[in-house]
């Protein structure tokens, strides 16, 4: 069995690089892609989620349209639209500049944008649900105390809603690492792409995809424990009559 795993220390077609180096590089791109997309998704998701709870109906409809578009179009289709179609729709000079961005940065930026927008629509749903779960009297009390609506959201409602939605956010954070594998279709050599590349050169399918599976599982467990620690520290003990345990 040990001899089977020696393949990771064999030299790849790249001089001076072994297959373990490929996997380390792939894991690095996966983590970088997931984290950058997560920051974008959180920022946009909270913004759109708040829009969908505001009084003006046209603002709500705008937020709803955003969610429906990015949530219901398959992620892979969105990635192809961003990477292959968008540059053709822009002015020629801008499109040529985008197409001229050399790998891995062109595929990386496109993947971050696509994955961030796709995930932000899902987060927006959770933010809306978290805000609507809060007792209506809290917003009214904040407004009665002289706060503006933005102040009521920033100081009263959003801090509580953010704590309430940490469990579903944990699931989304784990999912964004798994969804990052679609980036291989536009040439980003993330973890799954490196596993497939190793399999093509060595025909060691079990070792290549077995190692990728283990790395994805380890990453998911780290994310889960990290978010669980945040949830414990930010729990609201007495909200809705819950205990402190």
C-alpha positions as CSV (number, residue, x, y, z in Angstrom):
1,X,0.0,0.0,0.0
2,X,2.8,2.4,0.8
3,X,4.3,1.9,-2.6
4,X,1.0,3.1,-4.2
5,X,1.4,6.5,-2.5
6,X,5.0,6.9,-3.6
7,X,3.5,8.2,-6.9
8,X,3.1,11.6,-5.2
9,X,6.8,11.9,-5.0
10,X,7.4,11.1,-8.6
11,X,8.4,13.9,-11.0
12,X,5.6,15.4,-13.1
13,X,6.1,16.6,-16.7
14,X,7.1,19.9,-15.1
15,X,10.8,19.8,-14.4
16,X,11.7,19.7,-10.7
17,X,8.0,19.3,-9.6
18,X,6.4,16.2,-8.1
19,X,2.7,15.3,-7.9
20,X,2.6,16.3,-4.3
21,X,3.6,19.8,-5.4
22,X,0.7,19.8,-7.8
23,X,-1.7,18.9,-5.0
24,X,-0.4,21.6,-2.7
25,X,-0.7,24.1,-5.5
26,X,-4.2,23.0,-6.3
27,X,-5.3,23.1,-2.7
28,X,-3.9,26.7,-2.4
29,X,-5.9,27.8,-5.5
30,X,-9.0,26.1,-4.1
31,X,-8.7,27.9,-0.7
32,X,-7.9,31.2,-2.3
33,X,-10.8,31.0,-4.7
34,X,-13.3,29.9,-2.0
35,X,-12.2,32.6,0.5
36,X,-12.2,35.5,-2.1
37,X,-15.6,34.3,-3.4
38,X,-16.9,34.0,0.2
39,X,-16.0,37.6,1.0
40,X,-17.8,38.8,-2.1
41,X,-20.8,36.6,-1.4
42,X,-21.1,37.8,2.2
43,X,-20.9,41.5,1.2
44,X,-23.4,41.2,-1.6
45,X,-25.6,38.7,0.2
46,X,-26.1,40.9,3.2
47,X,-26.7,44.0,1.0
48,X,-29.3,42.3,-1.1
49,X,-30.9,40.5,1.9
50,X,-31.4,43.8,3.6
51,X,-32.9,45.4,0.4
52,X,-35.5,42.6,0.3
53,X,-36.8,43.7,3.8
54,X,-37.1,47.4,3.2
55,X,-40.4,49.2,2.8
56,X,-40.2,50.4,-0.9
57,X,-41.7,47.7,-3.1
58,X,-39.5,48.5,-6.1
59,X,-36.4,47.9,-3.9
60,X,-37.8,44.5,-2.8
61,X,-38.6,43.5,-6.4
62,X,-35.1,44.5,-7.4
63,X,-33.6,42.3,-4.7
64,X,-36.0,39.5,-5.6
65,X,-34.9,39.6,-9.2
66,X,-31.3,39.4,-8.3
67,X,-31.8,36.3,-6.2
68,X,-34.0,34.6,-8.8
69,X,-31.5,35.2,-11.5
70,X,-28.3,34.1,-9.7
71,X,-29.9,31.3,-7.7
72,X,-31.8,29.6,-10.5
73,X,-29.2,29.6,-13.3
74,X,-26.9,26.6,-12.9
75,X,-23.4,27.5,-11.6
76,X,-21.6,26.0,-14.5
77,X,-23.7,27.9,-17.0
78,X,-23.1,31.1,-15.2
79,X,-19.3,30.4,-15.2
80,X,-19.3,29.9,-19.0
81,X,-21.4,33.1,-19.5
82,X,-18.9,35.1,-17.5
83,X,-15.8,33.6,-19.1
84,X,-16.8,33.0,-22.8
85,X,-19.9,35.3,-23.5
86,X,-19.3,38.5,-21.5
87,X,-16.1,39.5,-23.2
88,X,-17.9,39.2,-26.6
89,X,-20.7,41.5,-25.4
90,X,-18.4,44.3,-24.2
91,X,-16.7,47.0,-26.3
92,X,-14.0,45.3,-28.4
93,X,-11.1,47.0,-26.6
94,X,-12.4,46.0,-23.2
95,X,-13.3,42.5,-24.3
96,X,-9.8,42.0,-25.8
97,X,-8.2,43.2,-22.6
98,X,-10.2,40.7,-20.5
99,X,-9.4,37.9,-22.9
100,X,-5.8,38.9,-22.8
101,X,-5.5,38.3,-19.0
102,X,-3.1,35.4,-18.7
103,X,-3.8,32.3,-16.7
104,X,-4.2,31.6,-13.9
105,X,-5.5,35.1,-13.2
106,X,-8.1,35.3,-15.9
107,X,-9.9,32.1,-14.8
108,X,-9.3,32.9,-11.2
109,X,-11.0,36.3,-11.2
110,X,-13.8,35.0,-13.3
111,X,-14.4,32.1,-10.9
112,X,-14.3,34.4,-7.9
113,X,-16.9,36.7,-9.5
114,X,-19.2,33.8,-10.6
115,X,-19.0,31.8,-7.4
116,X,-19.4,35.0,-5.3
117,X,-22.5,36.1,-7.1
118,X,-24.1,32.6,-7.1
119,X,-23.5,32.2,-3.4
120,X,-24.6,35.7,-2.6
121,X,-28.1,35.0,-3.8
122,X,-28.3,32.1,-1.4
123,X,-27.0,34.2,1.5
124,X,-29.5,36.9,0.6
125,X,-32.3,34.4,1.2
126,X,-30.9,33.6,4.6
127,X,-30.3,37.2,5.6
128,X,-33.9,38.0,4.7
129,X,-35.2,35.0,6.7
130,X,-33.0,36.0,9.7
131,X,-34.3,39.6,9.7
132,X,-37.9,38.5,9.3
133,X,-37.5,36.1,12.2
134,X,-36.8,39.0,14.6
135,X,-39.8,40.4,16.6
136,X,-41.3,43.3,14.7
137,X,-41.3,45.4,17.9
138,X,-37.5,45.6,17.8
139,X,-37.4,47.8,14.7
140,X,-40.4,49.9,16.0
141,X,-38.7,50.4,19.3
142,X,-35.4,51.5,17.7
143,X,-37.3,54.0,15.5
144,X,-39.2,55.2,18.5
145,X,-35.9,55.9,20.3
146,X,-35.0,58.3,17.5
147,X,-32.8,56.0,15.3
148,X,-33.1,56.3,11.6
149,X,-33.9,53.1,9.6
150,X,-30.3,52.5,8.6
151,X,-29.2,52.9,12.2
152,X,-31.9,50.5,13.3
153,X,-30.7,47.9,10.9
154,X,-27.0,48.5,11.7
155,X,-27.3,48.6,15.5
156,X,-30.3,46.4,16.3
157,X,-31.5,44.1,13.6
158,X,-28.5,43.0,11.6
159,X,-26.3,42.0,14.5
160,X,-29.0,39.7,15.8
161,X,-29.9,38.3,12.3
162,X,-26.3,37.6,11.6
163,X,-26.0,35.5,14.7
164,X,-29.2,33.6,13.9
165,X,-28.1,32.6,10.4
166,X,-24.6,31.3,11.3
167,X,-25.7,27.6,11.0
168,X,-26.9,28.0,7.4
169,X,-23.9,30.2,6.7
170,X,-21.7,27.3,7.8
171,X,-23.3,25.1,5.2
172,X,-22.8,27.7,2.5
173,X,-19.2,28.2,3.5
174,X,-18.5,24.5,3.2
175,X,-20.4,24.4,-0.1
176,X,-18.4,27.2,-1.6
177,X,-15.2,25.0,-1.3
178,X,-16.9,22.2,-3.1
179,X,-18.4,24.4,-5.8
180,X,-14.9,25.8,-6.5
181,X,-14.2,22.6,-8.4
182,X,-16.2,24.0,-11.4
183,X,-13.3,26.4,-12.1
184,X,-11.4,23.5,-13.7
185,X,-13.7,23.8,-16.7
186,X,-12.2,27.2,-17.6
187,X,-8.6,26.1,-16.9
188,X,-7.9,27.0,-13.3
189,X,-5.7,24.3,-11.8
190,X,-7.4,24.0,-8.5
191,X,-7.6,20.7,-6.4
192,X,-9.9,18.7,-8.6
193,X,-8.1,19.8,-11.8
194,X,-4.8,18.7,-10.3
195,X,-6.2,15.3,-9.3
196,X,-7.6,14.8,-12.8
197,X,-4.3,15.9,-14.4
198,X,-2.3,13.5,-12.2
199,X,-4.7,10.7,-13.1
200,X,-4.2,11.4,-16.8
201,X,-0.4,11.2,-16.5
202,X,-0.1,8.3,-14.1
203,X,-3.4,6.3,-14.4
204,X,-3.5,6.2,-10.6
205,X,-7.2,7.0,-10.3
206,X,-7.5,5.7,-6.7
207,X,-4.6,7.7,-5.4
208,X,-5.3,10.9,-7.3
209,X,-9.0,11.3,-6.4
210,X,-8.6,9.6,-3.0
211,X,-6.1,12.3,-2.0
212,X,-8.4,15.0,-3.3
213,X,-11.3,13.6,-1.4
214,X,-9.3,13.5,1.8
215,X,-8.2,17.1,1.3
216,X,-11.8,18.3,0.7
217,X,-12.9,16.4,3.8
218,X,-10.2,18.0,6.0
219,X,-11.0,21.4,4.6
220,X,-14.7,20.9,5.3
221,X,-14.0,19.8,8.9
222,X,-11.8,22.9,9.5
223,X,-14.5,25.2,8.2
224,X,-17.2,23.4,10.2
225,X,-15.1,23.7,13.5
226,X,-14.3,27.4,12.7
227,X,-17.9,28.3,12.2
228,X,-19.0,26.3,15.2
229,X,-16.6,28.3,17.4
230,X,-18.0,31.5,16.0
231,X,-21.6,30.3,16.7
232,X,-20.7,29.5,20.3
233,X,-19.2,32.9,20.9
234,X,-22.0,34.8,19.2
235,X,-25.1,32.8,20.5
236,X,-28.0,34.9,21.8
237,X,-29.0,33.0,24.9
238,X,-32.4,34.4,25.7
239,X,-33.7,35.3,22.2
240,X,-37.2,33.8,21.7
241,X,-37.0,32.1,25.2
242,X,-34.0,29.9,24.3
243,X,-31.7,28.8,27.1
244,X,-28.0,29.5,27.3
245,X,-27.0,25.9,26.4
